[in-house]
Amino acid sequence: MDTKAIQHASQLIRQADALIIAAGAGMSVDSGLPDFRGSRGLWTTLLHEDMHERDLHAWTQGRCFEADPTQAWRFYGEALRVCEKAVPHAGHGLLLDWARRKPHGAFVYTSNVDGHFEAAGFAPERIVECHGSIRHFQCARPCSPHIWPAMPMSDAPLLPRCRRCGALARPNFLLFSDPAWVVARTNAQRLRMETWRAGPRNPVVIEIGAGLALPGVRMFAQSLRLPLIRVNDDAAEIHGAATVALHGRALDVLQDIDQELARVHAQ
């Protein structure tokens, strides 16, 4: 543990009147959800025995529900089952505790589609899911901007159907080359965040598990030009007087920060 960096992070959090939590795939690793890439990545673990890793490109493209709906739903149905079984880890709860002590609370910006921040107790109106949510469905065509909560996969038909037109349904999250993704829900979340940001005067950004392969969450966190705490098990480097880099897994680092916050509070 880098004691000075942990102390710096603790100081930034104590001084803040709000938290902006920017979370990537590394935030969910401690919930038992593997990261997305590599031989042990989430995409690979979802492959059925008759699928091959070379097929992954096809199943991560937006047109997969048009090209082969049955196989696409075998793949993403398993993804939804995995997310249904997983539960938020204790780090989500620590962030929520810190947020509850702030005058303006927190807003979450995440590329994770698993719904864990809401499941952990964060208000849904304080979350931006920038890539959408696997726990919501839309029409695969799409016939309309309608989005609805996903039913548990144990109750769902093999090929879920659109509530409006009866055509194939699909998860409401962004795939690669995906013009069919219905962005209405995510756009509404972004608007709520922009409205909320007018309130805090001294927020701090806590970026967790946001990698470089798809750097959208990192770019968002840095674009705010606010004090920034970056937590990453790999590439945590950062520059700037009002920033701090913490190498390690999300849960381990959040627990270290929480212990330092408690130590200072007890003095």
WORAVEN-V958049 format. One record per pair of residues at least 24 apart in sequence whose ideal C-beta (glycine too) atoms are under 10 Angstrom apart, sorted by the first residue. I is the first residue (numbers start at 1). J is the second residue. Records with the same first field share a line. If there is no record, write none. Layout:
BEGIN
I->J ; J
END
This chain:
BEGIN
1->246 ; 247 ; 248 ; 252 ; 253 ; 256 ; 259 ; 260
2->244 ; 245 ; 246 ; 247 ; 248 ; 253 ; 256
3->256 ; 260
4->244
5->229 ; 236 ; 244 ; 245 ; 246 ; 247 ; 253 ; 256 ; 257
6->229 ; 244 ; 246 ; 253 ; 256 ; 257 ; 258 ; 259 ; 260 ; 261
7->244 ; 257 ; 260 ; 263 ; 264
8->227 ; 229 ; 242 ; 243 ; 244 ; 245 ; 246 ; 260
9->204 ; 206 ; 227 ; 229 ; 230 ; 231 ; 243 ; 244 ; 245 ; 246 ; 253 ; 254 ; 256 ; 257 ; 260 ; 261
10->229 ; 244 ; 256 ; 257 ; 258 ; 259 ; 260 ; 261 ; 262 ; 263 ; 264 ; 265
11->204 ; 227 ; 244 ; 260 ; 261 ; 264
12->202 ; 204 ; 205 ; 206 ; 226 ; 227 ; 228 ; 229 ; 242 ; 243 ; 244 ; 257
13->95 ; 98 ; 101 ; 102 ; 204 ; 206 ; 227 ; 229 ; 257 ; 258 ; 260 ; 261
14->98 ; 101 ; 204 ; 260 ; 261 ; 264 ; 265
15->202 ; 204 ; 227
16->98 ; 101 ; 102 ; 103 ; 104 ; 106 ; 200 ; 201 ; 202 ; 203 ; 204 ; 205 ; 206 ; 226 ; 227 ; 229
17->102 ; 103 ; 104 ; 105 ; 199 ; 200 ; 201 ; 202 ; 203 ; 204
18->99 ; 102 ; 103 ; 104 ; 105 ; 106 ; 107 ; 196 ; 197 ; 199 ; 200 ; 201 ; 202 ; 203 ; 204 ; 226
19->95 ; 96 ; 98 ; 99 ; 101 ; 102 ; 104 ; 105 ; 106 ; 107 ; 108 ; 200 ; 203 ; 204 ; 205 ; 206 ; 229
20->104 ; 106 ; 107 ; 108 ; 109 ; 193 ; 196 ; 197 ; 200 ; 203 ; 204 ; 205 ; 206 ; 207 ; 220 ; 221 ; 224 ; 226 ; 228
21->92 ; 95 ; 96 ; 98 ; 99 ; 106 ; 107 ; 108 ; 109 ; 110 ; 117 ; 122 ; 126 ; 127 ; 204 ; 205 ; 206 ; 207 ; 208 ; 221 ; 229
22->107 ; 108 ; 109 ; 110 ; 111 ; 128 ; 130 ; 205 ; 206 ; 207 ; 208 ; 209 ; 210 ; 216 ; 217 ; 218 ; 219 ; 220 ; 221 ; 222 ; 224 ; 228 ; 229 ; 230
23->91 ; 92 ; 95 ; 108 ; 109 ; 110 ; 111 ; 112 ; 116 ; 117 ; 127 ; 206 ; 207 ; 208 ; 209 ; 210 ; 217 ; 221 ; 231 ; 250
24->109 ; 110 ; 111 ; 112 ; 207 ; 208 ; 209 ; 210 ; 211 ; 212 ; 213 ; 214 ; 215 ; 216 ; 217 ; 218 ; 221 ; 232 ; 250
25->110 ; 111 ; 112 ; 113 ; 114 ; 209 ; 210 ; 211 ; 213 ; 214 ; 217
26->112 ; 207 ; 208 ; 209 ; 210 ; 211 ; 217 ; 231 ; 232 ; 233 ; 234 ; 249 ; 250
27->88 ; 89 ; 91 ; 92 ; 95 ; 108 ; 110 ; 111 ; 112 ; 114 ; 116 ; 117 ; 207 ; 208 ; 209 ; 210 ; 217 ; 231 ; 249 ; 250 ; 251 ; 254
28->83 ; 86 ; 88 ; 89 ; 91 ; 92 ; 110 ; 112 ; 113 ; 114 ; 116 ; 117 ; 208 ; 209 ; 250
29->89 ; 209 ; 233 ; 249 ; 250 ; 251
30->88 ; 89 ; 90 ; 91 ; 92 ; 209 ; 249 ; 250 ; 251 ; 252 ; 254
31->83 ; 85 ; 86 ; 87 ; 88 ; 89 ; 90 ; 91 ; 92 ; 112 ; 114 ; 116 ; 119 ; 120 ; 250 ; 251
32->82 ; 85 ; 86 ; 87 ; 89
33->79 ; 82 ; 83 ; 85 ; 86 ; 89 ; 112 ; 114 ; 116
34->82
35->209 ; 211 ; 213 ; 233 ; 234
36->60 ; 111 ; 211 ; 213 ; 214
37->211 ; 213 ; 214
42->79 ; 82 ; 83 ; 114
43->75 ; 79
45->78 ; 79 ; 82
46->74 ; 75 ; 76 ; 77 ; 78 ; 79 ; 81 ; 82
47->74 ; 75 ; 78
48->74 ; 75 ; 78
50->74
51->75
57->176
59->175
60->175 ; 176 ; 177 ; 178
61->175 ; 176 ; 177 ; 178
62->140 ; 170 ; 174 ; 175 ; 176 ; 177 ; 178 ; 179 ; 180 ; 181
63->140 ; 175 ; 176 ; 177 ; 178 ; 179 ; 180
64->140 ; 170 ; 175 ; 176 ; 178
65->140 ; 141 ; 159 ; 168 ; 169 ; 170 ; 171 ; 175 ; 178 ; 180
66->140 ; 141 ; 168 ; 170 ; 180
69->140 ; 158 ; 159 ; 160 ; 167 ; 168 ; 169 ; 170
70->158 ; 159 ; 168
72->140 ; 159 ; 168 ; 170 ; 171 ; 175
73->140 ; 153 ; 156 ; 157 ; 158 ; 159 ; 160 ; 168 ; 169 ; 170 ; 171
74->158
76->134 ; 153 ; 160 ; 170 ; 171 ; 173 ; 175
77->153 ; 156 ; 158 ; 159 ; 160 ; 171
78->153
79->113 ; 114 ; 134 ; 153 ; 171 ; 173
80->113 ; 114 ; 134 ; 135 ; 137 ; 150 ; 151 ; 152 ; 153 ; 156 ; 160 ; 171
81->152 ; 153 ; 154 ; 156
82->114 ; 134 ; 153
83->112 ; 113 ; 114 ; 115 ; 116 ; 119 ; 133 ; 134 ; 135 ; 150 ; 153
84->114 ; 115 ; 134 ; 135 ; 150 ; 152 ; 153 ; 154
86->114 ; 115 ; 116 ; 119
87->116 ; 119 ; 120
88->114 ; 115 ; 116 ; 117 ; 118 ; 119 ; 120 ; 121 ; 122
89->116 ; 120 ; 249 ; 250 ; 251 ; 254
90->120 ; 251 ; 254 ; 255 ; 258
91->116 ; 120 ; 208 ; 209 ; 231 ; 249 ; 250 ; 251 ; 252 ; 253 ; 254 ; 255 ; 257 ; 258
92->116 ; 117 ; 118 ; 119 ; 120 ; 121 ; 122 ; 250 ; 251 ; 254
93->120 ; 121 ; 254 ; 258
94->120 ; 250 ; 251 ; 254 ; 255 ; 257 ; 258 ; 261
95->120 ; 121 ; 122 ; 206 ; 208 ; 250 ; 254 ; 257 ; 258
96->120 ; 121 ; 122 ; 123
97->121 ; 258 ; 261
98->204 ; 206 ; 254 ; 257 ; 258 ; 261
99->123 ; 126 ; 206
101->261 ; 265
102->200 ; 202 ; 203 ; 204
103->199 ; 200 ; 201 ; 202
104->196 ; 197 ; 199 ; 200 ; 201 ; 202 ; 203
105->196 ; 199 ; 200
106->196 ; 200 ; 203 ; 204 ; 206
107->189 ; 192 ; 193 ; 194 ; 196 ; 197 ; 200 ; 203
108->189 ; 193 ; 206
109->189 ; 190 ; 193 ; 205 ; 207 ; 210 ; 216 ; 217 ; 220 ; 221 ; 224
110->208 ; 209 ; 210 ; 217 ; 220
111->173 ; 174 ; 209 ; 210 ; 211 ; 214 ; 216 ; 217 ; 220
112->173 ; 209 ; 217
113->171 ; 172 ; 173 ; 174
115->149 ; 150
124->189 ; 192
125->188 ; 189 ; 192 ; 193 ; 196
126->189 ; 192 ; 193 ; 196
127->189 ; 192 ; 193
128->186 ; 187 ; 188 ; 189 ; 190 ; 191 ; 192 ; 193 ; 194 ; 220
129->172 ; 173 ; 174 ; 185 ; 186 ; 189 ; 190
130->173 ; 174 ; 183 ; 186 ; 189 ; 190 ; 216 ; 217 ; 220
131->172 ; 173 ; 174 ; 175 ; 178 ; 181 ; 186 ; 214 ; 216 ; 217
132->171 ; 172 ; 173 ; 174 ; 175 ; 178 ; 181 ; 182 ; 183 ; 185 ; 186 ; 189
133->171 ; 172 ; 173 ; 185 ; 186 ; 189
134->171 ; 172 ; 173
135->171 ; 172 ; 173
136->171 ; 172 ; 173 ; 182 ; 185
137->161 ; 162 ; 163 ; 169 ; 170 ; 171 ; 172 ; 182
138->162 ; 163 ; 164 ; 169 ; 170 ; 171 ; 172 ; 173 ; 180 ; 181 ; 182 ; 183 ; 184 ; 185
139->163 ; 164 ; 165 ; 166 ; 167 ; 168 ; 169 ; 170 ; 172 ; 180 ; 182
140->167 ; 168 ; 169 ; 170 ; 171 ; 180 ; 182
141->165 ; 167 ; 168 ; 169 ; 170 ; 180 ; 182
142->167 ; 169 ; 170 ; 172 ; 179 ; 180 ; 181 ; 182 ; 184
143->167
144->182 ; 184
145->182 ; 183 ; 184 ; 185 ; 187
146->172 ; 182 ; 184 ; 185
147->172 ; 182 ; 183 ; 184 ; 185 ; 186 ; 188
148->172
174->216
176->214
197->224 ; 226
200->226
202->226 ; 227
203->227
204->228 ; 229 ; 242 ; 243 ; 244
205->229 ; 230 ; 243
206->230 ; 231 ; 246 ; 253 ; 254 ; 257
207->231 ; 232 ; 236 ; 238 ; 243 ; 245 ; 246
208->232 ; 246 ; 249 ; 250 ; 251 ; 253 ; 254
209->233 ; 234 ; 249 ; 250 ; 253
210->235 ; 236
211->235
229->253 ; 257
231->256 ; 257
END
